[in-house]
Amino acid sequence: MNMVELMLSVSLLTIVLSGLTHAVPILQKNLYEGRTLREEIAQVEQVFQIITRSVQQAGFENIAKNQSNPSRPQKSSIQAIQIFMQATLTTDQVGKISAPQTYLAGRRQTDAMLIQHEAYGHFDCVGRKITDKRTHQGLSRIGFFVQFRGNKSNAVGTLMCQSLTNKGQAQNDAILTGVEDFLLFLEDGVVTIELTMQSKRQYQTSITLQNQISL
Amino acid sequence: MITIKTPLGLNDGFILPITLGFISLVGLWGTILIEQMHSQSDQFAKSWQEKIIFYKAQEHLGQCIGKVGLQQTSPLIWNQCCRIEEISIAVNTKNSKPAMQKNYRVSVHHELIHPLSKDVLGSSRLQAVVTLSSTNQAIIKMSWREIFDLHWEKELNALHPKTNYIWNQLPACKHPLPVN
């Protein structure tokens, strides 16, 4: 290898490397953004499926079991779905709600939903069996609400799913992070969910109630 | 003739190994990226398959509920994978005039299969209990649920003698995975 060849190869290598050092971060950024978007869609899709399944089971009454056991008192109609505007669910007491954190005032706030039904072969949001022990007054309770953590300027919202423990106490499981708004509407037997993520992307779904308990 | 001393050993092939090493790194990075994209698309596909079979089962359950009360025998397997059975007769004692009510259990079982390998990609088992008024055969109560775990279902059915386990007697309606 002579001097000219060495100079030429070094120059070529420099050109190639400078091009790569410029292109790689851009490529990486694009790929990262694409991946983040796909991950977010997949996570939101999964959460919508969890909520859909819970909503569709709302108000389930074990008619067969009640009929086979006549001594069991007949329950009055179950309040299948309750929506609490601008509220969160607490763990102090089953089904108790609290006003949202004060620093959220002035921006769109998040709602909470409580779903009730009789337990018979059901599962909670994270796939644990809902046994008779995990009920309150014979009813399984699944709640959804957003909990914010962090200070006022950069609070991170996490969508929580509340269910009952074996002792009948409320417990929370995080199912989605990076939530900004979680708005719920219940009208004519249809639950509409509007979810806004920190990426400012908005997702919406409508779920029809399935069980006809008190017609 | 002038000879150049090459302290870095360029004469021994410096550029080639570096280039090959660089290409290998890029290749490795690409492989990891493609693997991640594959797992994500698998997750999407699984979610879509679960949804599609669930909607098919739900639609069929609605059709089966429409047949409740019309059957002469109990249990009745209607439309291959729908089982309608009368489970009990209850007396409504709330009113001064007792009315007879009939309860029916309607179960459907659907499976999504791979068109070539016939592997089961997803399944959906749905069950509804419907109470009909004996006067006009109208549905006065309906409760619906999805069955995920057959072992648990067996245990639950064993606890309640009138709700026997039926999933081993009900064939599944098979749907091949739609392909574009």
Interface residues (C-beta under 8 A of the other chain):
Chain A: M1 N2 M3 L6 S9 L13 L31 R35 R38 E39 A42 E45 Q46 Q49 R53 Q56 Q57 G59 F60 E61 N62 I63 A64 K65 Q67 S68 N69 Y120 G121 H122 F123 K129 Q210 N211 Q212 I213 L215
Chain B: I4 T6 L10 N11 I15 L33 Q36 M37 Q40 Q43 F44 S47 E50 K51 I87 S88 A90 N103 R105 V129 T131 I139 I140 K141 M142 S143 W144 R145 E146 I147 F148 D149 W152 E153 L156 H160 P161 K162 T163
